[in-house]
Amino acid sequence: MWVKRYKKGQQCAATRRHRVLCSQSLGIGRVNHILRVHGHRLAQDSAELKAFDDAARATADRLFPGLTDESHEHGALSTRLGGLGWRRATDVALPASLAALVAATPKVKSMAAAAEKAGLLPGGQTDQLLEERVQEAAAAFLSTLDDQERGQAEAFLARASTAAAVQWQLLQSGASREAEAPRVDAVYRGE
């Protein structure tokens, strides 16, 4: 229907946004990539995330007529909790961005050091910017948690940072094994 309202070749902004978010890049959902790269900034102004969630909800409503608000909430739960795992972008933007930053930090620091040694970058500037971004994303995510969850998340972030550094060292050394990924000790406490 929207085609009739726009001149040939034009699309509304929501349609363009939906196409980009739902497209795939090398077999990986683009929304996953976008949330990992820009999740922290998108969460600060959640209009774009809400637009994507609204489009996903409308699609679910079209595919499964009769879904209630409770059905959507239940569908957003993980499969381990009996849900369908239909995660909302508003729920995963901050943790996805933080996870990507933590995982990439050792590699980016290594590449920056090589660029500094070659005289292509000023010393320490990239490390400082990266650390600021990680701290901002961590603070934003941790602020959404209660005290008990915050303590668990901080401990997990420390283990994840260590695992990322070990994994990067293994990759650089050509080792065929991978570092053990840290696990979250999460318990569902109900409402």
C-alpha positions as CSV (number, residue, x, y, z in Angstrom):
1,M,0.0,0.0,0.0
2,W,2.8,2.4,0.8
3,V,3.9,2.3,-2.9
4,K,0.9,4.3,-3.9
5,R,1.7,7.2,-1.6
6,Y,5.2,7.7,-2.9
7,K,6.6,8.6,-6.3
8,K,8.3,5.9,-8.3
9,G,11.6,5.0,-6.8
10,Q,10.9,6.5,-3.4
11,Q,10.2,4.6,-0.2
12,C,9.2,5.8,3.3
13,A,12.0,5.9,5.9
14,A,10.3,3.1,7.9
15,T,10.4,0.7,4.9
16,R,14.0,1.4,4.1
17,R,14.9,0.9,7.8
18,H,13.0,-2.4,7.9
19,R,14.7,-3.6,4.8
20,V,18.1,-2.8,6.1
21,L,17.5,-4.3,9.6
22,C,16.0,-7.5,8.2
23,S,18.5,-8.1,5.4
24,Q,21.4,-10.4,5.8
25,S,25.1,-10.0,5.4
26,L,27.1,-13.2,4.8
27,G,24.3,-15.2,6.3
28,I,24.1,-13.2,9.5
29,G,21.1,-11.1,10.2
30,R,22.0,-7.5,9.7
31,V,20.1,-6.4,12.8
32,N,22.5,-8.6,14.8
33,H,25.5,-6.8,13.2
34,I,23.9,-3.3,13.7
35,L,23.1,-4.0,17.3
36,R,26.7,-5.2,18.0
37,V,28.2,-2.2,16.3
38,H,25.7,0.6,17.2
39,G,23.6,-0.9,20.0
40,H,24.8,1.5,22.7
41,R,24.0,4.6,20.6
42,L,20.7,3.1,19.4
43,A,19.7,2.4,23.0
44,Q,20.3,6.0,23.9
45,D,17.6,7.1,21.4
46,S,15.4,4.1,21.3
47,A,13.0,5.3,18.5
48,E,14.8,3.2,15.9
49,L,14.9,0.1,18.1
50,K,11.2,0.6,18.9
51,A,10.4,0.9,15.2
52,F,12.2,-2.4,14.5
53,D,10.4,-4.1,17.4
54,D,7.1,-2.8,16.2
55,A,7.8,-4.2,12.7
56,A,8.7,-7.5,14.2
57,R,5.6,-7.6,16.3
58,A,3.4,-6.7,13.4
59,T,5.0,-9.6,11.4
60,A,4.3,-12.0,14.3
61,D,0.7,-10.8,14.5
62,R,0.3,-11.3,10.8
63,L,1.8,-14.8,10.9
64,F,0.1,-15.9,14.1
65,P,-3.3,-14.1,14.3
66,G,-4.7,-13.8,17.9
67,L,-1.4,-13.1,19.7
68,T,-2.0,-11.2,22.9
69,D,0.4,-8.9,24.8
70,E,1.2,-11.8,27.1
71,S,1.9,-14.0,24.0
72,H,4.5,-11.5,22.8
73,E,6.1,-11.3,26.3
74,H,6.2,-15.1,26.5
75,G,7.7,-15.3,22.9
76,A,10.5,-12.9,23.9
77,L,11.7,-15.2,26.7
78,S,14.6,-17.5,25.9
79,T,13.9,-21.1,25.0
80,R,15.4,-22.3,28.2
81,L,12.6,-20.5,30.0
82,G,9.9,-21.9,27.8
83,G,9.8,-19.0,25.4
84,L,10.4,-18.8,21.7
85,G,13.5,-16.7,21.8
86,W,12.1,-13.9,19.7
87,R,14.4,-11.3,21.3
88,R,13.4,-7.6,21.1
89,A,16.0,-5.2,19.8
90,T,15.3,-2.9,22.7
91,D,16.3,-5.7,25.1
92,V,19.5,-6.9,23.4
93,A,21.0,-3.6,22.0
94,L,23.1,-2.8,25.1
95,P,24.4,-6.3,25.8
96,A,25.1,-7.0,22.2
97,S,27.1,-3.9,21.8
98,L,29.0,-4.5,25.1
99,A,29.8,-8.1,24.1
100,A,31.2,-7.0,20.7
101,L,33.4,-4.4,22.4
102,V,34.7,-6.8,25.0
103,A,35.4,-9.5,22.4
104,A,37.1,-7.1,19.9
105,T,39.2,-5.2,22.4
106,P,42.4,-7.4,22.4
107,K,42.4,-7.5,18.6
108,V,41.9,-3.8,18.2
109,K,44.6,-3.0,20.7
110,S,47.0,-5.3,18.9
111,M,46.2,-3.7,15.6
112,A,46.5,-0.2,17.0
113,A,49.9,-1.1,18.5
114,A,51.1,-2.3,15.1
115,A,49.8,0.9,13.5
116,E,51.5,3.0,16.2
117,K,54.8,1.2,15.6
118,A,54.5,1.8,11.9
119,G,53.9,5.5,12.6
120,L,50.3,5.4,11.3
121,L,48.6,6.3,14.6
122,P,49.5,8.5,17.5
123,G,50.5,6.5,20.6
124,G,47.7,5.4,23.0
125,Q,44.9,7.4,21.3
126,T,43.1,4.3,20.0
127,D,43.4,2.4,23.3
128,Q,42.0,5.4,25.2
129,L,39.0,5.8,22.9
130,L,38.3,2.0,23.0
131,E,38.5,1.9,26.8
132,E,36.1,4.9,27.0
133,R,33.6,3.1,24.7
134,V,33.8,-0.1,26.7
135,Q,33.3,1.8,30.0
136,E,30.4,3.8,28.6
137,A,28.7,0.7,27.2
138,A,29.3,-1.3,30.5
139,A,28.0,1.6,32.6
140,A,24.9,1.9,30.5
141,F,24.2,-1.9,30.6
142,L,25.0,-2.3,34.3
143,S,22.7,0.6,35.2
144,T,19.7,-1.4,33.9
145,L,20.3,-4.2,36.4
146,D,19.5,-4.6,40.1
147,D,22.3,-4.9,42.7
148,Q,22.6,-8.7,42.7
149,E,22.5,-8.9,38.9
150,R,25.0,-6.0,38.6
151,G,27.5,-7.9,40.7
152,Q,27.1,-11.1,38.7
153,A,27.4,-9.1,35.4
154,E,30.6,-7.3,36.6
155,A,32.2,-10.6,37.4
156,F,31.1,-12.1,34.1
157,L,32.5,-9.0,32.2
158,A,35.9,-9.6,33.9
159,R,35.9,-13.3,32.9
160,A,34.8,-12.4,29.4
161,S,37.6,-9.8,29.0
162,T,40.1,-12.4,30.2
163,A,38.8,-15.0,27.8
164,A,38.9,-12.6,24.9
165,A,42.5,-11.8,25.6
166,V,43.4,-15.5,25.9
167,Q,41.6,-16.2,22.7
168,W,43.5,-13.5,20.8
169,Q,46.8,-14.8,22.2
170,L,45.9,-18.3,21.0
171,L,44.9,-17.0,17.5
172,Q,48.2,-15.1,17.2
173,S,50.2,-18.1,18.3
174,G,48.4,-20.3,15.7
175,A,47.0,-22.7,18.4
176,S,44.3,-24.9,17.2
177,R,42.3,-24.8,20.4
178,E,39.9,-22.1,21.6
179,A,39.8,-20.4,24.9
180,E,37.0,-21.6,27.2
181,A,34.0,-19.2,26.9
182,P,32.8,-18.0,30.3
183,R,29.3,-19.0,31.4
184,V,26.7,-17.0,33.1
185,D,25.3,-18.4,36.4
186,A,21.7,-17.2,35.8
187,V,18.7,-18.3,37.8
188,Y,15.2,-17.4,36.8
189,R,13.5,-15.9,39.9
190,G,10.1,-15.2,38.4
191,E,8.5,-11.8,38.6
